[in-house]
């Protein structure tokens, strides 16, 4: 792995774990950042997005290990591709590792960003989740921009 690329994943994991540590150092934290829009809260999520498959830790361990293998394999195959593709894979890798650490240590993922969008209370998420989503969106853009190029 290129050092610059790996640094992206490391930064994501560190930011994710540090912010989770700070937010969850308090009991029942609920901070209003922007009234009726953005809050800092606390949720211990035993499932995936929106709490799907809640409590199935073994499933998450298996899926995460398989996902990590495929992310690293895809990165190795994209070594000579543009930086933004490699960076997007490192965002995905860092996000996956950040949430995997939570699952291994706590048996749940710590989520804290709480947004109300047009009155809808969006499910809480964390830095790892945001990195995963951004990484996936960038990979999708890469695939759309390069339709004749095989990614896998």
DSSP file (Angstrom, degrees, kcal/mol; ACC not computed):
  #  RESIDUE AA STRUCTURE BP1 BP2  ACC     N-H-->O    O-->H-N    N-H-->O    O-->H-N    TCO  KAPPA ALPHA  PHI   PSI    X-CA   Y-CA   Z-CA
    1    1 A X              0   0    0      0, 0.0     2,-0.2     0, 0.0    75,-0.0   0.000 360.0 360.0 360.0 142.6    0.0    0.0    0.0
    2    2 A X     >  -     0   0    0      1,-0.1     4,-2.7    77,-0.0     5,-0.2  -0.544 360.0-127.6 -73.2 140.6    1.1    3.5   -0.7
    3    3 A X  H  > S+     0   0    0      1,-0.2     4,-2.3    -2,-0.2     5,-0.1   0.890 108.1  51.7 -57.7 -43.3    1.8    5.4    2.5
    4    4 A X  H  > S+     0   0    0      2,-0.2     4,-1.0     1,-0.2    -1,-0.2   0.894 111.9  47.3 -62.6 -39.9   -0.4    8.4    1.5
    5    5 A X  H >> S+     0   0    0      1,-0.2     4,-1.2     2,-0.2     3,-0.8   0.943 112.2  48.6 -66.5 -47.7   -3.3    6.0    0.8
    6    6 A X  H 3X S+     0   0    0     -4,-2.7     4,-2.4     1,-0.3    -2,-0.2   0.848 102.7  63.5 -61.8 -34.5   -2.8    4.1    4.0
    7    7 A X  H 3X S+     0   0    0     -4,-2.3     4,-2.7    -5,-0.2    -1,-0.3   0.849  97.3  57.6 -59.0 -34.6   -2.7    7.4    5.9
    8    8 A X  H <X S+     0   0    0     -4,-1.0     4,-2.2    -3,-0.8    -1,-0.2   0.945 108.4  44.7 -61.6 -48.4   -6.3    8.1    4.8
    9    9 A X  H  X S+     0   0    0     -4,-1.2     4,-2.4     1,-0.2    -2,-0.2   0.904 113.6  50.7 -63.4 -41.3   -7.5    4.8    6.4
   10   10 A X  H  X S+     0   0    0     -4,-2.4     4,-2.7     1,-0.2    -2,-0.2   0.917 110.0  49.5 -63.3 -43.7   -5.5    5.5    9.6
   11   11 A X  H  X S+     0   0    0     -4,-2.7     4,-2.9     2,-0.2     5,-0.3   0.909 110.4  50.9 -62.8 -42.6   -6.9    9.0    9.9
   12   12 A X  H  X S+     0   0    0     -4,-2.2     4,-2.6     2,-0.2    -2,-0.2   0.943 112.5  46.2 -59.9 -47.9  -10.4    7.8    9.5
   13   13 A X  H  X S+     0   0    0     -4,-2.4     4,-2.7     2,-0.2     5,-0.2   0.926 115.1  46.6 -62.4 -45.1   -9.9    5.1   12.2
   14   14 A X  H  X S+     0   0    0     -4,-2.7     4,-2.8     2,-0.2     5,-0.3   0.943 114.4  45.8 -64.3 -48.1   -8.3    7.5   14.6
   15   15 A X  H  X S+     0   0    0     -4,-2.9     4,-2.5     1,-0.2     5,-0.3   0.914 114.5  50.1 -59.8 -42.7  -10.9   10.3   14.1
   16   16 A X  H  X S+     0   0    0     -4,-2.6     4,-2.1    -5,-0.3    -2,-0.2   0.951 114.8  41.2 -61.1 -51.0  -13.7    7.7   14.5
   17   17 A X  H  X S+     0   0    0     -4,-2.7     4,-2.3    -5,-0.2    -2,-0.2   0.878 115.6  50.0 -69.7 -37.6  -12.3    6.2   17.7
   18   18 A X  H  X S+     0   0    0     -4,-2.8     4,-2.6    -5,-0.2    -1,-0.2   0.940 112.5  46.3 -66.2 -46.4  -11.4    9.5   19.3
   19   19 A X  H  X S+     0   0    0     -4,-2.5     4,-2.6    -5,-0.3     5,-0.2   0.903 113.3  49.6 -64.9 -39.2  -14.7   11.1   18.6
   20   20 A X  H  X S+     0   0    0     -4,-2.1     4,-2.5    -5,-0.3    -1,-0.2   0.920 111.0  50.2 -63.2 -42.8  -16.6    8.0   19.9
   21   21 A X  H  < S+     0   0    0     -4,-2.3     4,-0.5     2,-0.2    -2,-0.2   0.936 113.2  45.4 -60.5 -46.9  -14.4    8.0   23.0
   22   22 A X  H >< S+     0   0    0     -4,-2.6     3,-0.9     1,-0.2     4,-0.3   0.940 116.1  44.5 -64.4 -48.5  -15.1   11.7   23.7
   23   23 A X  H >< S+     0   0    0     -4,-2.6     3,-1.0     1,-0.2     6,-0.2   0.898 115.9  46.3 -65.2 -41.0  -18.8   11.5   23.1
   24   24 A X  T 3< S+     0   0    0     -4,-2.5    -1,-0.2    -5,-0.2    -2,-0.2   0.393  89.3  83.6 -88.3   5.6  -19.4    8.3   25.0
   25   25 A X  T <  S+     0   0    0     -3,-0.9     2,-0.3    -4,-0.5    -1,-0.2   0.652  88.2  67.7 -74.0 -14.9  -17.3    9.5   28.0
   26   26 A X  S X  S-     0   0    0     -3,-1.0     3,-0.5    -4,-0.3     2,-0.4  -0.796  89.2-118.6-105.9 147.1  -20.5   11.3   29.1
   27   27 A X  T 3  S-     0   0    0     -2,-0.3    -2,-0.1     1,-0.2    -3,-0.0  -0.718  89.3 -12.1 -83.3 131.6  -23.7    9.6   30.3
   28   28 A X  T 3  S-     0   0    0     -2,-0.4    -1,-0.2     1,-0.2     2,-0.2   0.879  83.5-167.6  48.0  53.1  -26.7   10.3   28.2
   29   29 A X    <   +     0   0    0     -3,-0.5     2,-0.2    -6,-0.2    -1,-0.2  -0.517  17.6 167.2 -72.1 133.9  -25.2   13.1   26.2
   30   30 A X        +     0   0    0     -2,-0.2     2,-0.5    11,-0.2    11,-0.2  -0.763   7.5 177.6-149.2  99.3  -27.6   15.2   24.1
   31   31 A X  E     -A   40   0A   0      9,-2.6     9,-2.4    -2,-0.2     2,-0.8  -0.904  24.3-141.2-110.5 127.1  -26.2   18.5   22.7
   32   32 A X  E     +A   39   0A   0     -2,-0.5     7,-0.2     7,-0.2     3,-0.2  -0.779  28.6 166.4 -84.2 113.5  -28.2   20.8   20.5
   33   33 A X  E    S+     0   0A   0      5,-2.1     2,-0.4    -2,-0.8     6,-0.2   0.882  77.0   9.4 -92.5 -51.2  -25.7   22.1   17.8
   34   34 A X  E >> S-A   38   0A   0      4,-2.3     4,-2.4     0, 0.0     3,-2.4  -0.959  95.5-111.0-131.6 113.0  -28.2   23.6   15.4
   35   35 A X  T 34 S-     0   0    0     -2,-0.4     4,-0.1     1,-0.3    -3,-0.0  -0.086  95.9  -1.5 -49.7 132.8  -31.8   23.8   16.7
   36   36 A X  T 34 S+     0   0    0      1,-0.2    83,-0.3     2,-0.0    -1,-0.3   0.624 135.4  54.4  61.9  16.7  -34.2   21.4   14.9
   37   37 A X  T <4 S+     0   0    0     -3,-2.4    79,-2.8     1,-0.2     2,-0.4   0.547 103.0  26.0-138.7 -53.1  -31.4   20.2   12.6
   38   38 A X  E  <  +AB  34 115A   0     -4,-2.4    -4,-2.3    77,-0.2    -5,-2.1  -0.977  56.3 162.6-135.1 127.3  -28.2   18.8   14.2
   39   39 A X  E     -AB  32 114A   0     75,-3.1    75,-2.6    -2,-0.4     2,-0.6  -0.914  34.0-129.8-133.4 159.1  -27.6   17.2   17.6
   40   40 A X  E     +AB  31 113A   0     -9,-2.4    -9,-2.6    -2,-0.3    73,-0.2  -0.971  45.8 152.1-108.2 118.2  -24.9   15.1   19.2
   41   41 A X  E     -     0   0A   0     71,-2.8     2,-0.4    -2,-0.6   -11,-0.2  -0.473  38.8-110.4-127.0-162.2  -26.5   12.1   20.9
   42   42 A X  E     +     0   0A   0     -2,-0.2     2,-0.4   -13,-0.2    70,-0.2  -0.974  30.0 166.5-144.1 126.4  -25.6    8.6   21.9
   43   43 A X  E     - B   0 111A   0     68,-2.2    68,-2.7    -2,-0.4     2,-0.8  -0.997  25.5-149.3-137.7 135.4  -26.8    5.3   20.5
   44   44 A X  E     - B   0 110A   0     -2,-0.4     2,-0.7    66,-0.2    66,-0.2  -0.882  24.5-160.9-102.1 100.4  -25.4    1.8   21.0
   45   45 A X  E     + B   0 109A   0     64,-3.0    64,-3.0    -2,-0.8    -2,-0.0  -0.741  21.3 178.7 -92.8 113.8  -26.3    0.1   17.7
   46   46 A X  S    S+     0   0    0     -2,-0.7     9,-1.8    62,-0.2    10,-0.3   0.389  70.1  52.0 -91.3   3.3  -26.2   -3.7   17.8
   47   47 A X  S    S-     0   0    0      1,-0.3     6,-0.2     7,-0.3    62,-0.1  -0.341  90.9 -92.3-117.7-160.3  -27.3   -3.9   14.2
   48   48 A X  S >  S-     0   0    0      4,-3.2     3,-2.2     1,-0.3    -1,-0.3  -0.027  83.0 -20.5 -96.0-154.2  -26.3   -2.5   10.8
   49   49 A X  G >  S+     0   0    0      1,-0.3     3,-1.7     2,-0.2    -1,-0.3  -0.277 140.6   6.2 -55.3 135.9  -27.7    0.7    9.3
   50   50 A X  G 3  S-     0   0    0      1,-0.3    -1,-0.3    74,-0.2    -2,-0.1   0.691 130.3 -71.3  60.2  20.8  -31.1    1.6   10.9
   51   51 A X  G X  S+     0   0    0     -3,-2.2     3,-1.1     1,-0.2    -1,-0.3   0.631  82.0 168.1  75.1  13.6  -30.5   -1.2   13.3
   52   52 A X  T <   +     0   0    0     -3,-1.7    -4,-3.2     1,-0.3    -1,-0.2  -0.323  66.7  11.8 -61.6 142.3  -31.1   -3.9   10.7
   53   53 A X  T >  S-     0   0    0     -6,-0.2     3,-1.8     1,-0.2    -1,-0.3   0.813  91.7-164.9  58.4  34.9  -30.1   -7.4   11.8
   54   54 A X  T <   +     0   0    0     -3,-1.1    -7,-0.3     1,-0.2    -1,-0.2  -0.202  64.4  14.2 -54.1 132.9  -29.8   -6.2   15.4
   55   55 A X  T 3  S+     0   0    0     -9,-1.8     2,-1.2    -3,-0.1    -1,-0.2   0.405  85.8 120.8  85.9  -1.4  -27.9   -8.5   17.7
   56   56 A X    <>  +     0   0    0     -3,-1.8     4,-1.9   -10,-0.3     3,-0.3  -0.478  25.9 157.2 -93.2  64.0  -26.4  -10.8   15.0
   57   57 A X  H  >  +     0   0    0     -2,-1.2     4,-2.7     1,-0.2     5,-0.2   0.876  69.0  56.0 -59.1 -41.7  -22.7  -10.2   16.0
   58   58 A X  H  > S+     0   0    0     -3,-0.2     4,-2.3     1,-0.2    -1,-0.2   0.914 107.5  50.3 -58.6 -42.4  -21.4  -13.4   14.4
   59   59 A X  H  > S+     0   0    0     -3,-0.3     4,-2.8     1,-0.2    -1,-0.2   0.920 111.3  48.7 -59.6 -44.7  -22.9  -12.4   11.1
   60   60 A X  H  X S+     0   0    0     -4,-1.9     4,-2.5     2,-0.2    -2,-0.2   0.881 109.7  51.8 -65.8 -37.8  -21.3   -8.9   11.4
   61   61 A X  H  X S+     0   0    0     -4,-2.7     4,-2.3     2,-0.2    -1,-0.2   0.943 113.8  43.6 -62.5 -46.8  -17.9  -10.4   12.2
   62   62 A X  H  X S+     0   0    0     -4,-2.3     4,-2.3    -5,-0.2     5,-0.2   0.947 115.4  47.1 -64.7 -49.3  -18.0  -12.8    9.2
   63   63 A X  H  X S+     0   0    0     -4,-2.8     4,-2.7     1,-0.2    -1,-0.2   0.894 112.8  50.7 -60.8 -40.3  -19.3  -10.1    6.8
   64   64 A X  H  X S+     0   0    0     -4,-2.5     4,-2.9    -5,-0.2    -1,-0.2   0.921 109.8  48.3 -66.0 -44.4  -16.7   -7.6    8.0
   65   65 A X  H  X S+     0   0    0     -4,-2.3     4,-1.9     2,-0.2    -1,-0.2   0.919 114.5  46.4 -63.0 -42.7  -13.8  -10.0    7.6
   66   66 A X  H  X S+     0   0    0     -4,-2.3     4,-2.2     2,-0.2    -2,-0.2   0.922 113.1  50.0 -63.9 -43.9  -15.0  -10.9    4.1
   67   67 A X  H  X S+     0   0    0     -4,-2.7     4,-2.7    -5,-0.2    -2,-0.2   0.913 108.6  52.3 -61.6 -43.5  -15.5   -7.2    3.3
   68   68 A X  H  X S+     0   0    0     -4,-2.9     4,-2.3     1,-0.2     5,-0.2   0.905 108.7  51.1 -60.1 -41.1  -12.0   -6.3    4.5
   69   69 A X  H  X S+     0   0    0     -4,-1.9     4,-2.5     1,-0.2    -1,-0.2   0.945 113.0  44.7 -60.1 -48.4  -10.5   -9.0    2.3
   70   70 A X  H  X S+     0   0    0     -4,-2.2     4,-2.7     2,-0.2    -2,-0.2   0.869 111.7  52.3 -67.6 -36.6  -12.4   -7.7   -0.8
   71   71 A X  H  X S+     0   0    0     -4,-2.7     4,-2.4     2,-0.2    -1,-0.2   0.942 113.2  43.8 -63.6 -46.8  -11.5   -4.0    0.0
   72   72 A X  H  X S+     0   0    0     -4,-2.3     4,-2.5     2,-0.2    -2,-0.2   0.903 114.7  50.2 -65.4 -41.0   -7.8   -4.8    0.3
   73   73 A X  H  X S+     0   0    0     -4,-2.5     4,-1.8    -5,-0.2    -2,-0.2   0.919 111.6  47.7 -63.3 -43.8   -7.9   -7.0   -2.8
   74   74 A X  H  X S+     0   0    0     -4,-2.7     4,-1.0     1,-0.2    -2,-0.2   0.892 110.4  52.8 -64.5 -39.2   -9.7   -4.3   -4.8
   75   75 A X  H >< S+     0   0    0     -4,-2.4     3,-0.9     1,-0.2    -2,-0.2   0.941 107.4  51.0 -60.8 -46.6   -7.1   -1.8   -3.6
   76   76 A X  H >< S+     0   0    0     -4,-2.5     3,-1.0     1,-0.3    -1,-0.2   0.874 110.6  49.6 -59.2 -36.8   -4.2   -4.0   -4.8
   77   77 A X  H 3< S+     0   0    0     -4,-1.8     3,-0.3     1,-0.2    -1,-0.3   0.678 111.8  49.1 -75.0 -17.3   -5.9   -4.3   -8.2
   78   78 A X  T X< S+     0   0    0     -4,-1.0     3,-2.0    -3,-0.9    -1,-0.2   0.164  72.9 117.5-106.5  17.7   -6.3   -0.5   -8.4
   79   79 A X  T <  S+     0   0    0     -3,-1.0    -1,-0.2     1,-0.3    -2,-0.1   0.809  81.7  41.2 -56.5 -33.8   -2.7    0.3   -7.4
   80   80 A X  T 3  S+     0   0    0     -3,-0.3    -1,-0.3    -4,-0.1     2,-0.1   0.283  98.3  99.9 -98.7   9.9   -2.1    2.1  -10.8
   81   81 A X  S <  S-     0   0    0     -3,-2.0     5,-0.1     1,-0.2    -3,-0.1  -0.359  88.0 -63.4 -88.8 172.8   -5.5    3.8  -10.9
   82   82 A X    >>  -     0   0    0      1,-0.1     4,-1.7    -2,-0.1     3,-0.8  -0.115  46.2-115.4 -57.9 153.3   -6.2    7.4  -10.0
   83   83 A X  H 3> S+     0   0    0      1,-0.2     4,-3.4     2,-0.2     5,-0.2   0.872 111.6  60.8 -58.0 -40.2   -5.6    8.6   -6.5
   84   84 A X  H 3> S+     0   0    0      1,-0.2     4,-2.0     2,-0.2    -1,-0.2   0.824 104.1  50.2 -65.2 -28.3   -9.3    9.4   -5.8
   85   85 A X  H <> S+     0   0    0     -3,-0.8     4,-2.0     2,-0.2    -1,-0.2   0.937 114.1  43.9 -70.2 -46.0  -10.2    5.7   -6.5
   86   86 A X  H  X S+     0   0    0     -4,-1.7     4,-1.8     1,-0.2    -2,-0.2   0.904 113.8  51.6 -63.6 -40.2   -7.6    4.5   -4.1
   87   87 A X  H  X S+     0   0    0     -4,-3.4     4,-2.1     1,-0.2    -1,-0.2   0.898 107.6  52.4 -63.5 -40.3   -8.5    7.2   -1.6
   88   88 A X  H  X S+     0   0    0     -4,-2.0     4,-2.0    -5,-0.2    -1,-0.2   0.892 108.7  50.2 -64.0 -38.2  -12.2    6.1   -1.8
   89   89 A X  H  X S+     0   0    0     -4,-2.0     4,-2.5     1,-0.2    -1,-0.2   0.853 109.3  51.7 -66.8 -33.8  -11.2    2.5   -1.0
   90   90 A X  H  X S+     0   0    0     -4,-1.8     4,-2.9     2,-0.2    -2,-0.2   0.838 106.7  53.2 -72.0 -32.3   -9.2    3.7    2.0
   91   91 A X  H  X S+     0   0    0     -4,-2.1     4,-2.5     2,-0.2    -2,-0.2   0.925 111.9  46.0 -62.7 -44.1  -12.2    5.6    3.2
   92   92 A X  H  X S+     0   0    0     -4,-2.0     4,-2.4     2,-0.2    -2,-0.2   0.919 114.0  48.5 -63.8 -44.1  -14.2    2.4    3.0
   93   93 A X  H  X S+     0   0    0     -4,-2.5     4,-2.5     2,-0.2     5,-0.2   0.939 112.9  47.2 -62.1 -47.9  -11.4    0.5    4.7
   94   94 A X  H  X S+     0   0    0     -4,-2.9     4,-2.6     1,-0.2    -2,-0.2   0.903 113.5  48.2 -61.9 -42.5  -11.0    3.0    7.5
   95   95 A X  H  X S+     0   0    0     -4,-2.5     4,-2.1     2,-0.2     5,-0.2   0.901 111.8  49.7 -64.6 -41.3  -14.8    3.1    8.1
   96   96 A X  H  X S+     0   0    0     -4,-2.4     4,-2.0    -5,-0.2    -2,-0.2   0.923 113.6  45.3 -63.7 -44.0  -15.0   -0.7    8.1
   97   97 A X  H  X S+     0   0    0     -4,-2.5     4,-2.5     2,-0.2    -2,-0.2   0.909 109.6  56.0 -66.6 -41.9  -12.2   -1.0   10.6
   98   98 A X  H  X S+     0   0    0     -4,-2.6     4,-1.3     1,-0.2    -2,-0.2   0.922 113.6  38.9 -57.3 -47.0  -13.6    1.8   12.8
   99   99 A X  H  X S+     0   0    0     -4,-2.1     4,-2.2     2,-0.2    -1,-0.2   0.830 112.4  57.9 -73.5 -31.1  -16.9    0.1   13.2
  100  100 A X  H  X S+     0   0    0     -4,-2.0     4,-2.6    -5,-0.2     5,-0.2   0.884 102.1  55.2 -65.1 -38.6  -15.3   -3.4   13.5
  101  101 A X  H  X S+     0   0    0     -4,-2.5     4,-2.7     1,-0.2     5,-0.3   0.937 108.4  48.9 -58.2 -46.0  -13.2   -2.2   16.5
  102  102 A X  H  X>S+     0   0    0     -4,-1.3     4,-3.3     1,-0.2     5,-1.0   0.932 111.0  49.5 -59.0 -46.8  -16.5   -1.2   18.2
  103  103 A X  H  X5S+     0   0    0     -4,-2.2     4,-0.9     4,-0.2    -1,-0.2   0.900 114.4  45.1 -61.6 -40.4  -18.1   -4.5   17.5
  104  104 A X  H  <5S+     0   0    0     -4,-2.6    -1,-0.2     2,-0.1    -2,-0.2   0.911 123.0  34.4 -69.3 -42.2  -15.1   -6.4   18.8
  105  105 A X  H  <5S+     0   0    0     -4,-2.7    -2,-0.2    -5,-0.2    -3,-0.2   0.892 137.8  14.3 -81.9 -42.1  -14.6   -4.3   21.9
  106  106 A X  H  <5S-     0   0    0     -4,-3.3    -3,-0.2     2,-0.4    -2,-0.1   0.595  88.8-124.0-112.6 -14.4  -18.2   -3.4   22.8
  107  107 A X  S  <<S+     0   0    0     -5,-1.0     2,-0.3    -4,-0.9    -4,-0.2   0.714  90.4  62.9  66.6  23.0  -20.5   -5.8   20.8
  108  108 A X  S    S-     0   0    0     -6,-0.8     2,-0.4    -9,-0.1    -2,-0.4  -0.958  85.2-111.6-160.3 166.3  -22.2   -2.7   19.4
  109  109 A X  E     -B   45   0A   0    -64,-3.0   -64,-3.0    -2,-0.3     2,-0.6  -0.902  27.3-130.6-107.2 134.2  -21.3    0.4   17.3
  110  110 A X  E     -B   44   0A   0     -2,-0.4     2,-0.3   -66,-0.2   -66,-0.2  -0.749  29.4-178.4 -88.0 117.1  -21.3    3.8   18.9
  111  111 A X  E     +B   43   0A   0    -68,-2.7   -68,-2.2    -2,-0.6    15,-0.2  -0.880  16.7 154.3-115.4 147.6  -23.3    6.3   16.9
  112  112 A X  E     +     0   0A   0     13,-2.2   -71,-2.8    -2,-0.3     2,-0.5   0.569  36.7 101.7-149.0 -21.8  -23.7   10.0   17.8
  113  113 A X  E     -BC  40 125A   0     12,-3.1    12,-1.4   -73,-0.2     2,-0.5  -0.632  49.6-172.4 -74.3 124.7  -24.4   12.4   14.8
  114  114 A X  E     -B   39   0A   0    -75,-2.6   -75,-3.1    -2,-0.5     2,-0.4  -0.954   4.6-179.8-126.8 112.4  -28.1   13.1   14.9
  115  115 A X  E     -B   38   0A   0     -2,-0.5     7,-2.1     7,-0.4     2,-0.6  -0.892  20.5-154.6-114.6 141.7  -29.7   15.0   12.1
  116  116 A X  E     -D  121   0B   0    -79,-2.8     2,-0.6    -2,-0.4     5,-0.2  -0.966  18.7-171.5-109.3 112.7  -33.3   16.1   11.5
  117  117 A X  E >  S-D  120   0B   0      3,-2.7     3,-1.9    -2,-0.6   -80,-0.1  -0.924  71.2 -23.7-113.7 113.3  -33.8   16.5    7.8
  118  118 A X  T 3  S-     0   0    0     -2,-0.6    -1,-0.2     1,-0.3     3,-0.1   0.882 129.4 -49.1  51.9  42.7  -37.2   18.0    6.7
  119  119 A X  T 3  S+     0   0    0    -83,-0.3     2,-0.5     1,-0.2    -1,-0.3   0.314 112.8 122.9  84.4  -8.5  -38.6   16.8   10.1
  120  120 A X  E <   -D  117   0B   0     -3,-1.9    -3,-2.7     1,-0.0     2,-1.4  -0.769  62.2-135.7 -90.6 125.6  -37.3   13.3    9.7
  121  121 A X  E     -D  116   0B   0     -2,-0.5    -5,-0.2    -5,-0.2     3,-0.1  -0.663  25.9-147.7 -80.3  94.4  -35.1   12.1   12.5
  122  122 A X        -     0   0    0     -7,-2.1    -7,-0.4    -2,-1.4     3,-0.1  -0.350  28.6 -93.4 -63.3 140.7  -32.3   10.5   10.5
  123  123 A X        -     0   0    0      1,-0.1    -8,-0.2    -9,-0.1    -1,-0.1  -0.248  48.7-100.6 -56.5 142.1  -30.7    7.5   12.2
  124  124 A X        +     0   0    0    -13,-0.1     2,-0.3   -10,-0.1   -74,-0.2  -0.275  49.0 174.3 -63.5 149.5  -27.6    8.4   14.2
  125  125 A X  B     -C  113   0A   0    -12,-1.4   -12,-3.1    -3,-0.1   -13,-2.2  -0.850  17.0-138.1-146.1-179.3  -24.2    7.7   12.6
  126  126 A X     >  -     0   0    0     -2,-0.3     4,-2.2   -15,-0.2     5,-0.2  -0.705  40.1 -83.3-135.9-176.2  -20.5    8.2   13.2
  127  127 A X  H  > S+     0   0    0     -2,-0.2     4,-2.6     1,-0.2     5,-0.2   0.892 125.0  54.4 -61.2 -41.7  -17.3    9.1   11.4
  128  128 A X  H  > S+     0   0    0      1,-0.2     4,-2.5     2,-0.2    -1,-0.2   0.923 108.9  48.3 -60.1 -44.6  -16.8    5.6   10.2
  129  129 A X  H  > S+     0   0    0      1,-0.2     4,-2.5     2,-0.2    -1,-0.2   0.920 111.5  49.8 -61.1 -44.2  -20.3    5.5    8.7
  130  130 A X  H  X S+     0   0    0     -4,-2.2     4,-2.6     1,-0.2    -2,-0.2   0.903 111.0  49.5 -62.6 -41.5  -19.7    8.8    7.0
  131  131 A X  H  X S+     0   0    0     -4,-2.6     4,-2.7     2,-0.2    -1,-0.2   0.908 110.5  50.9 -63.9 -42.0  -16.3    7.6    5.6
  132  132 A X  H  X S+     0   0    0     -4,-2.5     4,-2.5    -5,-0.2    -2,-0.2   0.942 112.1  45.8 -59.6 -49.0  -18.0    4.5    4.3
  133  133 A X  H  X S+     0   0    0     -4,-2.5     4,-2.5     2,-0.2    -2,-0.2   0.928 114.4  47.4 -63.1 -46.1  -20.7    6.4    2.5
  134  134 A X  H  X S+     0   0    0     -4,-2.6     4,-2.3     1,-0.2    -1,-0.2   0.917 112.8  50.1 -61.2 -43.3  -18.3    8.9    1.0
  135  135 A X  H  X S+     0   0    0     -4,-2.7     4,-2.1    -5,-0.2    -2,-0.2   0.916 111.3  47.5 -61.4 -44.6  -16.0    6.1   -0.2
  136  136 A X  H  X S+     0   0    0     -4,-2.5     4,-2.5     2,-0.2    -1,-0.2   0.909 110.9  51.7 -65.3 -41.9  -18.8    4.2   -1.8
  137  137 A X  H  X S+     0   0    0     -4,-2.5     4,-2.4     1,-0.2    -1,-0.2   0.919 110.0  49.4 -61.1 -43.0  -20.2    7.3   -3.5
  138  138 A X  H  X S+     0   0    0     -4,-2.3     4,-2.2     2,-0.2    -1,-0.2   0.883 110.0  50.7 -64.1 -38.3  -16.7    8.0   -4.9
  139  139 A X  H  X S+     0   0    0     -4,-2.1     4,-2.5     2,-0.2    -1,-0.2   0.916 109.7  50.9 -64.3 -42.3  -16.3    4.4   -6.2
  140  140 A X  H  X S+     0   0    0     -4,-2.5     4,-2.5     1,-0.2    -2,-0.2   0.923 109.7  49.9 -61.0 -44.2  -19.7    4.7   -7.9
  141  141 A X  H  X S+     0   0    0     -4,-2.4     4,-2.7     1,-0.2    -1,-0.2   0.905 109.9  51.5 -60.0 -41.1  -18.6    8.0   -9.6
  142  142 A X  H  X S+     0   0    0     -4,-2.2     4,-1.8     2,-0.2    -2,-0.2   0.927 110.8  47.4 -61.4 -45.1  -15.4    6.3  -10.7
  143  143 A X  H  < S+     0   0    0     -4,-2.5    -2,-0.2     2,-0.2    -1,-0.2   0.896 113.6  47.8 -64.9 -40.3  -17.4    3.4  -12.2
  144  144 A X  H >< S+     0   0    0     -4,-2.5     3,-0.6     1,-0.2    -2,-0.2   0.903 113.7  47.3 -66.5 -40.6  -19.8    5.8  -14.0
  145  145 A X  H 3< S+     0   0    0     -4,-2.7     2,-0.3     1,-0.3    -1,-0.2   0.779 121.3  37.0 -71.5 -26.3  -17.0    7.9  -15.3
  146  146 A X  T ><  +     0   0    0     -4,-1.8     3,-1.4    -5,-0.2    -1,-0.3  -0.567  69.2 160.9-124.5  66.6  -15.1    4.8  -16.5
  147  147 A X  T <  S+     0   0    0     -3,-0.6    -1,-0.1     1,-0.3    -2,-0.1   0.747  74.2  49.9 -65.2 -24.9  -17.8    2.5  -17.8
  148  148 A X  T 3  S+     0   0    0      2,-0.1     2,-0.5     0, 0.0    -1,-0.3   0.511  92.0  92.4 -91.8  -3.9  -15.5    0.3  -20.0
  149  149 A X  S <  S-     0   0    0     -3,-1.4     2,-0.4    -6,-0.2    -3,-0.1  -0.784  74.0-134.1 -95.6 127.5  -13.0   -0.2  -17.2
  150  150 A X        -     0   0    0     -2,-0.5    -2,-0.1     1,-0.2    -3,-0.0  -0.664  14.5-167.8 -81.0 129.9  -13.4   -3.3  -15.1
  151  151 A X              0   0    0     -2,-0.4    -1,-0.2     1,-0.2   -74,-0.1   0.838 360.0 360.0 -84.1 -36.2  -13.0   -2.5  -11.4
  152  152 A X              0   0    0    -74,-0.0    -1,-0.2   -75,-0.0    -2,-0.1   0.438 360.0 360.0 -97.0 360.0  -12.7   -6.1  -10.2
